[in-house]
Amino acid sequence: MDCRQGENVCGHCPSVEVLFQSVAKYVGPNAVGVMLTGMGSDGADGMLAMRLAGAGTIAQDETTSVVYGMPKVAYERGGVEYMLPLDAIPNAISTLLTGKNARVRP
């Protein structure tokens, strides 16, 4: 795999969108995507692609986000399976990685 300078995607380089699209394509259901606080929409479509590919997807909730932009847009576009407070995200990642049938709790 090569990392190289490219065009801006969603106004950024590097872009979370490129990362998440790549994960959706190559890792699919074996991945967990997490969208944390941030401004804009970078990664929202990629998170949806990950979810459609079978990955677990988590976003930080509005209450614990400094800037709720990126998690909100990812949720609005349908890419978020679990919207959680920041302190619940590590446990949710662990739960998703140890068994797809496990229940994630806030």
The first five atom37 places (N, CA, C, CB, O) and aatype in JSON, in Angstrom:
{
  "aatype": [12, 3, 4, 1, 5, 7, 6, 2, 19, 4, 7, 8, 4, 14, 15, 19, 6, 19, 10, 13, 5, 15, 19, 0, 11, 18, 19, 7, 14, 2, 0, 19, 7, 19, 12, 10, 16, 7, 12, 7, 15, 3, 7, 0, 3, 7, 12, 10, 0, 12, 1, 10, 0, 7, 0, 7, 16, 9, 0, 5, 3, 6, 16, 16, 15, 19, 19, 18, 7, 12, 14, 11, 19, 0, 18, 6, 1, 7, 7, 19, 6, 18, 12, 10, 14, 10, 3, 0, 9, 14, 2, 0, 9, 15, 16, 10, 10, 16, 7, 11, 2, 0, 1, 19, 1, 14],
  "atom_mask": [
    [1, 1, 1, 1, 1],
    [1, 1, 1, 1, 1],
    [1, 1, 1, 1, 1],
    [1, 1, 1, 1, 1],
    [1, 1, 1, 1, 1],
    [1, 1, 1, 0, 1],
    [1, 1, 1, 1, 1],
    [1, 1, 1, 1, 1],
    [1, 1, 1, 1, 1],
    [1, 1, 1, 1, 1],
    [1, 1, 1, 0, 1],
    [1, 1, 1, 1, 1],
    [1, 1, 1, 1, 1],
    [1, 1, 1, 1, 1],
    [1, 1, 1, 1, 1],
    [1, 1, 1, 1, 1],
    [1, 1, 1, 1, 1],
    [1, 1, 1, 1, 1],
    [1, 1, 1, 1, 1],
    [1, 1, 1, 1, 1],
    [1, 1, 1, 1, 1],
    [1, 1, 1, 1, 1],
    [1, 1, 1, 1, 1],
    [1, 1, 1, 1, 1],
    [1, 1, 1, 1, 1],
    [1, 1, 1, 1, 1],
    [1, 1, 1, 1, 1],
    [1, 1, 1, 0, 1],
    [1, 1, 1, 1, 1],
    [1, 1, 1, 1, 1],
    [1, 1, 1, 1, 1],
    [1, 1, 1, 1, 1],
    [1, 1, 1, 0, 1],
    [1, 1, 1, 1, 1],
    [1, 1, 1, 1, 1],
    [1, 1, 1, 1, 1],
    [1, 1, 1, 1, 1],
    [1, 1, 1, 0, 1],
    [1, 1, 1, 1, 1],
    [1, 1, 1, 0, 1],
    [1, 1, 1, 1, 1],
    [1, 1, 1, 1, 1],
    [1, 1, 1, 0, 1],
    [1, 1, 1, 1, 1],
    [1, 1, 1, 1, 1],
    [1, 1, 1, 0, 1],
    [1, 1, 1, 1, 1],
    [1, 1, 1, 1, 1],
    [1, 1, 1, 1, 1],
    [1, 1, 1, 1, 1],
    [1, 1, 1, 1, 1],
    [1, 1, 1, 1, 1],
    [1, 1, 1, 1, 1],
    [1, 1, 1, 0, 1],
    [1, 1, 1, 1, 1],
    [1, 1, 1, 0, 1],
    [1, 1, 1, 1, 1],
    [1, 1, 1, 1, 1],
    [1, 1, 1, 1, 1],
    [1, 1, 1, 1, 1],
    [1, 1, 1, 1, 1],
    [1, 1, 1, 1, 1],
    [1, 1, 1, 1, 1],
    [1, 1, 1, 1, 1],
    [1, 1, 1, 1, 1],
    [1, 1, 1, 1, 1],
    [1, 1, 1, 1, 1],
    [1, 1, 1, 1, 1],
    [1, 1, 1, 0, 1],
    [1, 1, 1, 1, 1],
    [1, 1, 1, 1, 1],
    [1, 1, 1, 1, 1],
    [1, 1, 1, 1, 1],
    [1, 1, 1, 1, 1],
    [1, 1, 1, 1, 1],
    [1, 1, 1, 1, 1],
    [1, 1, 1, 1, 1],
    [1, 1, 1, 0, 1],
    [1, 1, 1, 0, 1],
    [1, 1, 1, 1, 1],
    [1, 1, 1, 1, 1],
    [1, 1, 1, 1, 1],
    [1, 1, 1, 1, 1],
    [1, 1, 1, 1, 1],
    [1, 1, 1, 1, 1],
    [1, 1, 1, 1, 1],
    [1, 1, 1, 1, 1],
    [1, 1, 1, 1, 1],
    [1, 1, 1, 1, 1],
    [1, 1, 1, 1, 1],
    [1, 1, 1, 1, 1],
    [1, 1, 1, 1, 1],
    [1, 1, 1, 1, 1],
    [1, 1, 1, 1, 1],
    [1, 1, 1, 1, 1],
    [1, 1, 1, 1, 1],
    [1, 1, 1, 1, 1],
    [1, 1, 1, 1, 1],
    [1, 1, 1, 0, 1],
    [1, 1, 1, 1, 1],
    [1, 1, 1, 1, 1],
    [1, 1, 1, 1, 1],
    [1, 1, 1, 1, 1],
    [1, 1, 1, 1, 1],
    [1, 1, 1, 1, 1],
    [1, 1, 1, 1, 1]
  ],
  "atom_positions": [
    [[0.83, -1.16, 0.0], [0.0, 0.0, 0.0], [0.88, 1.23, 0.0], [-0.95, 0.0, 1.2], [1.89, 1.28, 0.7]],
    [[0.5, 2.21, -0.79], [1.25, 3.46, -0.87], [0.44, 4.61, -0.31], [1.65, 3.75, -2.32], [-0.77, 4.69, -0.53]],
    [[1.1, 5.48, 0.41], [0.49, 6.74, 0.83], [1.13, 7.83, 0.01], [0.68, 6.99, 2.38], [2.36, 7.96, -0.04]],
    [[0.3, 8.62, -0.64], [0.84, 9.68, -1.47], [-0.11, 10.87, -1.48], [1.09, 9.18, -2.91], [-1.3, 10.74, -1.19]],
    [[0.43, 12.02, -1.82], [-0.37, 13.24, -1.9], [-1.4, 13.08, -3.01], [0.53, 14.48, -2.14], [-1.08, 12.59, -4.09]],
    [[-2.62, 13.5, -2.75], [-3.67, 13.44, -3.75], [-4.54, 14.67, -3.68], [0.0, 0.0, 0.0], [-4.22, 15.65, -3.01]],
    [[-5.64, 14.6, -4.38], [-6.59, 15.7, -4.4], [-7.33, 15.78, -3.06], [-7.6, 15.54, -5.57], [-7.45, 14.78, -2.34]],
    [[-7.81, 16.97, -2.75], [-8.66, 17.11, -1.57], [-9.96, 16.34, -1.8], [-8.95, 18.6, -1.27], [-10.52, 16.36, -2.89]],
    [[-10.42, 15.66, -0.77], [-11.71, 14.96, -0.77], [-12.48, 15.52, 0.42], [-11.54, 13.38, -0.68], [-11.96, 15.53, 1.54]],
    [[-13.69, 15.96, 0.2], [-14.48, 16.61, 1.26], [-13.72, 17.81, 1.84], [-14.83, 15.59, 2.39], [-13.89, 18.16, 3.0]],
    [[-12.89, 18.41, 1.02], [-12.13, 19.58, 1.44], [-10.86, 19.28, 2.21], [0.0, 0.0, 0.0], [-10.23, 20.2, 2.74]],
    [[-10.47, 18.01, 2.29], [-9.32, 17.63, 3.11], [-8.39, 16.66, 2.39], [-9.8, 17.01, 4.42], [-8.8, 15.89, 1.52]],
    [[-7.14, 16.71, 2.78], [-6.15, 15.73, 2.36], [-5.12, 15.64, 3.48], [-5.49, 16.11, 0.97], [-4.35, 16.59, 3.66]],
    [[-5.07, 14.56, 4.22], [-5.83, 13.33, 4.02], [-7.29, 13.5, 4.44], [-5.19, 12.18, 4.81], [-7.65, 14.44, 5.16]],
    [[-8.11, 12.6, 3.99], [-9.54, 12.65, 4.25], [-10.03, 11.37, 4.9], [-10.3, 12.91, 2.95], [-9.64, 10.27, 4.51]],
    [[-10.88, 11.52, 5.9], [-11.5, 10.36, 6.54], [-12.37, 9.62, 5.52], [-12.35, 10.79, 7.77], [-12.5, 8.4, 5.59]],
    [[-12.94, 10.36, 4.58], [-13.79, 9.75, 3.54], [-13.03, 8.68, 2.77], [-14.31, 10.83, 2.57], [-13.54, 7.59, 2.55]],
    [[-11.82, 8.99, 2.37], [-11.0, 8.04, 1.62], [-10.7, 6.82, 2.47], [-9.69, 8.69, 1.16], [-10.8, 5.69, 1.99]],
    [[-10.35, 7.03, 3.72], [-10.07, 5.92, 4.64], [-11.29, 5.01, 4.78], [-9.65, 6.45, 6.01], [-11.18, 3.8, 4.61]],
    [[-12.45, 5.6, 5.1], [-13.65, 4.79, 5.32], [-14.11, 4.07, 4.05], [-14.78, 5.66, 5.85], [-14.56, 2.93, 4.12]],
    [[-14.0, 4.71, 2.9], [-14.37, 4.04, 1.64], [-13.45, 2.84, 1.4], [-14.29, 5.03, 0.44], [-13.91, 1.79, 0.96]],
    [[-12.19, 3.0, 1.69], [-11.23, 1.91, 1.53], [-11.53, 0.77, 2.49], [-9.81, 2.42, 1.76], [-11.48, -0.4, 2.1]],
    [[-11.86, 1.09, 3.73], [-12.21, 0.07, 4.72], [-13.46, -0.68, 4.27], [-12.43, 0.7, 6.11], [-13.51, -1.91, 4.35]],
    [[-14.46, 0.05, 3.79], [-15.69, -0.59, 3.31], [-15.39, -1.58, 2.19], [-16.69, 0.46, 2.82], [-15.93, -2.68, 2.17]],
    [[-14.53, -1.18, 1.28], [-14.22, -2.01, 0.11], [-13.37, -3.23, 0.46], [-13.49, -1.18, -0.93], [-13.63, -4.32, -0.03]],
    [[-12.38, -3.04, 1.31], [-11.41, -4.11, 1.53], [-11.58, -4.89, 2.84], [-10.06, -3.53, 1.5], [-11.07, -6.0, 2.95]],
    [[-12.28, -4.33, 3.81], [-12.41, -5.0, 5.1], [-13.87, -5.37, 5.39], [-11.87, -4.11, 6.21], [-14.14, -6.39, 6.02]],
    [[-14.79, -4.55, 4.93], [-16.23, -4.84, 5.04], [-16.69, -5.2, 6.42], [0.0, 0.0, 0.0], [-16.51, -4.42, 7.36]],
    [[-17.3, -6.38, 6.58], [-17.91, -6.75, 7.85], [-16.9, -7.03, 8.97], [-18.76, -7.97, 7.65], [-17.3, -7.24, 10.12]],
    [[-15.63, -7.04, 8.66], [-14.61, -7.28, 9.67], [-14.09, -5.99, 10.3], [-13.46, -8.06, 9.07], [-13.07, -6.0, 10.99]],
    [[-14.78, -4.89, 10.05], [-14.31, -3.58, 10.52], [-15.3, -2.95, 11.48], [-14.07, -2.65, 9.34], [-16.48, -3.3, 11.53]],
    [[-14.78, -2.0, 12.25], [-15.6, -1.12, 13.08], [-15.14, 0.3, 12.78], [-15.48, -1.47, 14.62], [-13.96, 0.61, 12.89]],
    [[-16.08, 1.16, 12.41], [-15.78, 2.56, 12.13], [-16.3, 3.44, 13.26], [0.0, 0.0, 0.0], [-17.39, 3.22, 13.77]],
    [[-15.5, 4.43, 13.63], [-15.88, 5.35, 14.71], [-15.71, 6.78, 14.22], [-15.02, 5.09, 15.99], [-14.64, 7.17, 13.74]],
    [[-16.77, 7.57, 14.34], [-16.75, 8.98, 13.98], [-16.82, 9.79, 15.26], [-17.92, 9.34, 13.01], [-17.81, 9.75, 15.99]],
    [[-15.75, 10.54, 15.52], [-15.7, 11.38, 16.71], [-15.98, 12.83, 16.35], [-14.33, 11.25, 17.4], [-16.14, 13.18, 15.17]],
    [[-16.05, 13.67, 17.37], [-16.33, 15.09, 17.21], [-15.53, 15.71, 16.07], [-16.05, 15.82, 18.5], [-14.36, 15.37, 15.88]],
    [[-16.14, 16.6, 15.32], [-15.45, 17.27, 14.23], [-16.41, 18.09, 13.4], [0.0, 0.0, 0.0], [-17.63, 17.9, 13.45]],
    [[-15.86, 19.0, 12.63], [-16.66, 19.92, 11.84], [-16.77, 19.44, 10.39], [-16.05, 21.33, 11.9], [-15.79, 18.98, 9.81]],
    [[-17.94, 19.56, 9.83], [-18.14, 19.24, 8.42], [-18.74, 17.87, 8.21], [0.0, 0.0, 0.0], [-19.38, 17.3, 9.09]],
    [[-18.5, 17.35, 7.0], [-19.12, 16.08, 6.61], [-18.1, 15.03, 6.17], [-20.12, 16.31, 5.5], [-18.48, 13.98, 5.66]],
    [[-16.82, 15.31, 6.36], [-15.79, 14.37, 5.95], [-16.03, 13.0, 6.59], [-14.38, 14.9, 6.32], [-16.12, 12.9, 7.81]],
    [[-16.12, 11.97, 5.78], [-16.28, 10.61, 6.27], [-17.71, 10.12, 6.37], [0.0, 0.0, 0.0], [-17.93, 8.92, 6.59]],
    [[-18.7, 10.99, 6.21], [-20.1, 10.59, 6.38], [-20.53, 9.55, 5.34], [-21.01, 11.81, 6.3], [-21.14, 8.55, 5.69]],
    [[-20.21, 9.78, 4.08], [-20.58, 8.81, 3.04], [-19.77, 7.53, 3.18], [-20.38, 9.41, 1.64], [-20.27, 6.44, 2.93]],
    [[-18.51, 7.66, 3.58], [-17.67, 6.49, 3.81], [-18.18, 5.64, 4.94], [0.0, 0.0, 0.0], [-18.11, 4.42, 4.88]],
    [[-18.69, 6.28, 6.0], [-19.26, 5.52, 7.11], [-20.51, 4.78, 6.66], [-19.58, 6.44, 8.3], [-20.75, 3.64, 7.08]],
    [[-21.31, 5.4, 5.82], [-22.48, 4.72, 5.27], [-22.04, 3.53, 4.43], [-23.33, 5.69, 4.42], [-22.64, 2.46, 4.52]],
    [[-21.01, 3.7, 3.62], [-20.49, 2.58, 2.82], [-20.01, 1.45, 3.72], [-19.33, 3.06, 1.92], [-20.23, 0.28, 3.41]],
    [[-19.36, 1.8, 4.82], [-18.92, 0.77, 5.77], [-20.11, 0.02, 6.35], [-18.1, 1.4, 6.91], [-20.1, -1.21, 6.44]],
    [[-21.14, 0.76, 6.75], [-22.32, 0.11, 7.34], [-22.99, -0.81, 6.32], [-23.32, 1.16, 7.84], [-23.38, -1.92, 6.65]],
    [[-23.12, -0.33, 5.08], [-23.73, -1.15, 4.04], [-22.89, -2.39, 3.72], [-23.93, -0.32, 2.78], [-23.42, -3.4, 3.25]],
    [[-21.58, -2.3, 3.97], [-20.68, -3.44, 3.75], [-20.67, -4.39, 4.94], [-19.27, -2.94, 3.48], [-19.99, -5.42, 4.9]],
    [[-21.42, -4.06, 5.99], [-21.53, -4.96, 7.14], [-20.67, -4.6, 8.33], [0.0, 0.0, 0.0], [-20.66, -5.34, 9.32]],
    [[-19.96, -3.51, 8.27], [-19.12, -3.09, 9.39], [-19.99, -2.53, 10.5], [-18.07, -2.04, 8.95], [-21.09, -2.03, 10.25]],
    [[-19.5, -2.61, 11.73], [-20.14, -1.91, 12.83], [-19.77, -0.44, 12.75], [0.0, 0.0, 0.0], [-18.62, -0.12, 12.45]],
    [[-20.71, 0.45, 13.01], [-20.42, 1.88, 12.94], [-20.93, 2.59, 14.19], [-21.05, 2.5, 11.68], [-22.05, 2.36, 14.65]],
    [[-20.08, 3.45, 14.72], [-20.34, 4.17, 15.96], [-20.04, 5.64, 15.73], [-19.51, 3.59, 17.14], [-19.08, 5.98, 15.04]],
    [[-20.85, 6.51, 16.32], [-20.55, 7.94, 16.3], [-20.72, 8.5, 17.7], [-21.45, 8.7, 15.29], [-21.52, 8.01, 18.5]],
    [[-19.95, 9.54, 17.98], [-20.03, 10.21, 19.27], [-21.3, 11.05, 19.33], [-18.77, 11.1, 19.51], [-21.65, 11.73, 18.36]],
    [[-22.0, 10.99, 20.44], [-23.26, 11.72, 20.58], [-23.04, 13.23, 20.73], [-24.04, 11.2, 21.79], [-21.93, 13.69, 20.97]],
    [[-24.12, 13.97, 20.57], [-24.05, 15.43, 20.61], [-23.6, 15.95, 21.98], [-25.4, 16.02, 20.25], [-22.84, 16.91, 22.05]],
    [[-24.07, 15.33, 23.03], [-23.78, 15.81, 24.38], [-22.29, 15.82, 24.69], [-24.5, 14.94, 25.4], [-21.81, 16.74, 25.35]],
    [[-21.56, 14.81, 24.22], [-20.13, 14.72, 24.56], [-19.23, 15.25, 23.45], [-19.77, 13.29, 24.86], [-18.0, 15.26, 23.61]],
    [[-19.79, 15.69, 22.33], [-19.0, 16.24, 21.23], [-18.72, 17.72, 21.45], [-19.71, 16.03, 19.89], [-19.6, 18.47, 21.88]],
    [[-17.51, 18.14, 21.16], [-17.18, 19.56, 21.17], [-17.84, 20.21, 19.95], [-15.63, 19.78, 21.16], [-18.43, 21.29, 20.05]],
    [[-17.72, 19.55, 18.8], [-18.37, 19.98, 17.56], [-19.11, 18.76, 17.03], [-17.32, 20.54, 16.5], [-18.49, 17.74, 16.72]],
    [[-20.42, 18.84, 16.91], [-21.26, 17.71, 16.54], [-21.44, 17.55, 15.03], [-22.59, 17.84, 17.2], [-22.3, 16.77, 14.61]],
    [[-20.69, 18.25, 14.22], [-20.88, 18.23, 12.77], [-20.69, 16.88, 12.11], [0.0, 0.0, 0.0], [-21.63, 16.35, 11.51]],
    [[-19.52, 16.3, 12.2], [-19.23, 15.04, 11.51], [-20.1, 13.89, 12.0], [-17.77, 14.68, 11.68], [-20.66, 13.17, 11.17]],
    [[-20.23, 13.68, 13.32], [-21.12, 12.6, 13.77], [-22.57, 12.81, 13.33], [-21.05, 12.48, 15.28], [-23.26, 11.86, 12.95]],
    [[-23.03, 14.06, 13.38], [-24.42, 14.37, 13.0], [-24.68, 14.05, 11.54], [-24.73, 15.84, 13.28], [-25.69, 13.43, 11.21]],
    [[-23.79, 14.47, 10.65], [-23.98, 14.22, 9.22], [-23.91, 12.73, 8.93], [-22.91, 14.98, 8.39], [-24.69, 12.21, 8.13]],
    [[-22.99, 12.03, 9.56], [-22.9, 10.57, 9.37], [-24.21, 9.9, 9.79], [-21.71, 9.98, 10.17], [-24.68, 8.99, 9.12]],
    [[-24.79, 10.35, 10.9], [-26.06, 9.82, 11.38], [-27.19, 10.15, 10.39], [-26.4, 10.39, 12.77], [-27.98, 9.28, 10.02]],
    [[-27.25, 11.4, 9.97], [-28.31, 11.83, 9.06], [-28.27, 11.07, 7.73], [-28.19, 13.32, 8.79], [-29.31, 10.84, 7.11]],
    [[-27.1, 10.68, 7.3], [-26.96, 9.93, 6.03], [-27.15, 8.43, 6.2], [-25.6, 10.19, 5.42], [-27.09, 7.69, 5.22]],
    [[-27.38, 7.98, 7.43], [-27.67, 6.57, 7.67], [-26.47, 5.7, 7.96], [0.0, 0.0, 0.0], [-26.59, 4.48, 7.99]],
    [[-25.32, 6.31, 8.17], [-24.12, 5.53, 8.39], [-23.86, 5.1, 9.81], [0.0, 0.0, 0.0], [-22.96, 4.29, 10.06]],
    [[-24.62, 5.62, 10.76], [-24.36, 5.35, 12.18], [-25.31, 4.28, 12.71], [-24.5, 6.63, 13.0], [-26.53, 4.43, 12.67]],
    [[-24.73, 3.21, 13.2], [-25.5, 2.15, 13.83], [-25.72, 2.45, 15.31], [-24.78, 0.79, 13.66], [-26.8, 2.22, 15.84]],
    [[-24.69, 2.97, 15.97], [-24.75, 3.28, 17.4], [-24.27, 4.7, 17.64], [-23.91, 2.27, 18.22], [-23.14, 5.04, 17.27]],
    [[-25.1, 5.54, 18.26], [-24.74, 6.9, 18.66], [-24.52, 6.85, 20.17], [-25.85, 7.96, 18.25], [-25.46, 6.62, 20.93]],
    [[-23.27, 7.08, 20.6], [-22.92, 6.85, 22.01], [-22.13, 8.0, 22.59], [-22.12, 5.57, 22.14], [-21.46, 8.74, 21.87]],
    [[-22.2, 8.16, 23.93], [-21.32, 9.12, 24.59], [-19.87, 8.64, 24.49], [-21.73, 9.31, 26.08], [-19.6, 7.45, 24.39]],
    [[-18.97, 9.58, 24.53], [-17.55, 9.27, 24.34], [-17.06, 8.16, 25.26], [-16.72, 10.51, 24.57], [-16.32, 7.28, 24.82]],
    [[-17.45, 8.19, 26.51], [-16.92, 7.19, 27.45], [-17.48, 5.78, 27.22], [-17.22, 7.62, 28.87], [-16.95, 4.82, 27.79]],
    [[-18.53, 5.63, 26.41], [-19.08, 4.3, 26.11], [-18.5, 3.7, 24.83], [-20.59, 4.38, 25.98], [-18.7, 2.52, 24.54]],
    [[-17.78, 4.5, 24.07], [-17.28, 4.03, 22.77], [-16.23, 2.92, 22.89], [-16.7, 5.18, 22.0], [-16.32, 1.95, 22.14]],
    [[-15.25, 3.0, 23.78], [-14.27, 1.9, 23.86], [-14.91, 0.54, 24.13], [-13.27, 2.2, 24.94], [-14.53, -0.45, 23.5]],
    [[-15.86, 0.49, 25.05], [-16.53, -0.77, 25.35], [-17.34, -1.25, 24.14], [-17.45, -0.6, 26.57], [-17.38, -2.45, 23.86]],
    [[-17.97, -0.33, 23.43], [-18.75, -0.71, 22.24], [-17.84, -1.28, 21.16], [-19.51, 0.51, 21.7], [-18.21, -2.26, 20.5]],
    [[-16.68, -0.7, 20.97], [-15.72, -1.24, 19.99], [-15.34, -2.66, 20.38], [-14.44, -0.34, 19.91], [-15.36, -3.56, 19.54]],
    [[-15.01, -2.86, 21.65], [-14.65, -4.19, 22.13], [-15.78, -5.18, 21.91], [-14.28, -4.13, 23.6], [-15.54, -6.31, 21.47]],
    [[-17.0, -4.77, 22.22], [-18.17, -5.64, 22.04], [-18.34, -6.03, 20.58], [-19.43, -4.94, 22.56], [-18.57, -7.2, 20.27]],
    [[-18.24, -5.06, 19.69], [-18.41, -5.35, 18.26], [-17.3, -6.25, 17.73], [-18.45, -4.05, 17.47], [-17.54, -7.1, 16.87]],
    [[-16.09, -6.07, 18.22], [-14.97, -6.88, 17.73], [-15.0, -8.32, 18.26], [-13.66, -6.23, 18.13], [-14.43, -9.22, 17.63]],
    [[-15.65, -8.53, 19.39], [-15.67, -9.88, 19.96], [-16.88, -10.7, 19.54], [-15.63, -9.79, 21.44], [-16.91, -11.91, 19.79]],
    [[-17.86, -10.09, 18.92], [-19.0, -10.86, 18.47], [-20.09, -9.99, 17.88], [0.0, 0.0, 0.0], [-20.65, -9.13, 18.57]],
    [[-20.41, -10.21, 16.64], [-21.41, -9.41, 15.95], [-22.79, -9.5, 16.58], [-21.5, -9.83, 14.51], [-23.58, -8.57, 16.44]],
    [[-23.09, -10.58, 17.29], [-24.4, -10.72, 17.91], [-24.47, -10.1, 19.3], [-24.78, -12.17, 17.99], [-25.52, -10.12, 19.94]],
    [[-23.34, -9.56, 19.76], [-23.32, -8.93, 21.07], [-24.09, -7.62, 21.03], [-21.86, -8.68, 21.54], [-24.19, -6.97, 19.99]],
    [[-24.64, -7.25, 22.17], [-25.41, -6.01, 22.26], [-24.53, -4.88, 22.76], [-26.62, -6.19, 23.2], [-23.83, -5.02, 23.77]],
    [[-24.56, -3.77, 22.05], [-23.84, -2.57, 22.47], [-24.77, -1.76, 23.37], [-23.36, -1.73, 21.24], [-25.93, -1.54, 23.04]],
    [[-24.23, -1.32, 24.5], [-25.03, -0.53, 25.44], [-24.32, 0.79, 25.73], [-25.28, -1.32, 26.76], [-23.1, 0.85, 25.83]],
    [[-25.12, 1.86, 25.85], [-24.51, 3.16, 26.2], [-23.97, 3.19, 27.61], [-25.53, 4.28, 26.03], [-23.44, 4.21, 28.04]]
  ]
}
